[in-house]
Amino acid sequence: MGNNRRYQSWFSLGIIWAGALVCIPSLLVGNALISGMSLPKALLVTFVGYSIIVIIMILQGIQSTDLGRSTVQVAGQVFGKKGSRTIISIILAIACLGWFGIQANVCGAALASLLATFHITIPVPFASFLSGMVMVVSAIYGVKVLRVLSYIAVPLLVVICVYGLFQTLTGDQLQFIQNYKPKGNMSFMDGLSVTIGSFALGAVIAGDYSQFSKKRSDVIKAAVFGIIPAGVLMIGVGAVLTIAYQTSDITAVFLKIATPFIGGVALILATWKTNLVNAISGGFALVNVFNITKEKEKLAVGVAGTIGTVLAVVGILNYFTPIMSILSAMIPPVAGVMIASYWIMNKGNKNSWKEVEGINRLGVLSWLVGAVIACLPVVLSFFPSLPQVANQPLIGIIISFVVYFIGYHFTAQKTVILEGNR
């Protein structure tokens, strides 16, 4: 297995991970954080959040580097072959559909604002619907479209962010930034939840990219130097631009930075580029969850994108913070179980790893317990009359880790007793 693998350098892996953070969602996180906390506190939350993400990425990524397998395959021991495919695919589908809806919503708002400058008025839900359907069609028919969009959208987004930052730090807006007082009151833990939720999926499936790394230290260097600087910078930019242009609407920020046309086009292209990936990944996840045949992959991509478009039309962007909190509750417990299995039970030894057929009930149950408990604060927040629980973004990963650890030792002892009685 080891000799015919093609390896990648730590630098190229770091660039891939950094590139994943140069996107509209990172700016939206900065936008969400700054509405409820001061700039220094928002930057501290971001640094702590991405440091936690990096630790999870390293522990997850090294498993795939050791074994030369993707995350779903590595999880085949702890969740079972079928369980792993189903759980990770369900999470992937939920995350991709949610992100698709959020970005199509941003794109719709940008399109409506852009057309308004030409005195054409269309409602944002309708603009979101049009944007989403264009994204769906291009996702069904074009990985080539994705490549072209990436070459145009990413540099354009970076240029506009840098230009906006330069404008704010050298102009009159600098005074606003220095005197800024947040309107809301977001706790540190809530902020951490939003930050972790924004890249939790990337952390858990880090192995999909690190499986081509030659040694463990490559994963560590790529995660530390790829994620933390890019993450803090992009969220910082989102926060600073939100303060400087005195609006919590990311579309309005972009239309004010350059000309409305350039800002609008940059937003549309950037969301389009990311949503092609969301639709394609979401479609493949649905294929795995429902065991759809290979011939119907394009149909699954279409269905995934259409569900995301419906979410955009109903205004999913208004629920950005709770959605990030749910993702930070559901996704990290997967890593909690995988880390317990590989690093504690197997002592980080790849030779102790073996795939389990079917479903490993202990692994699935451990993940479920952690995910459900971690989701409670978010669910309760929708019902203000009920007692509220403070958000603890890491509680799920810790509970899943502990449940698996205890459950494993209990079932191992039970097996020994049964064998002794034979």
ABEGO torsion letter per residue (X at the ends): XAAABBBBBAAAAAAAAAAAABBAAAAAAAAAAAAABBAAAAAAAAAAAAAAAAAAAAAAAAAAAAAGBBAAAAAAAAAEAAAAAAAAAAAAAAAAAAAAAAAAAAAAAAAAAAAAAAGBBBBAAAAAAAAAAAAAAAAAABAAAAAAAAAAAAAAAAAAAAAAAAAAAABAAAAAAAABBBABBBBAAAAAAAAAAAAAAAAAAAAAAAAABABAAAAAAAAAAAAAAAAAAAAAAAAAAAAAAGBABAAAAAAAABBAAAAAAAAAAAAAAAAAAAAAAAAAAAAAAAGBBAAAAAAAAAAAAAAAAAAAAAGAAAAAAAAAAAAAAAAAAAAAAAAAAAAAAAGGBAAABBBBBEBBAAAAAAAAAAAAAAAAAAAAAABAABBBBBBBAAAAAAAAAAAAAAAAAAAAAAAAAAAAAX
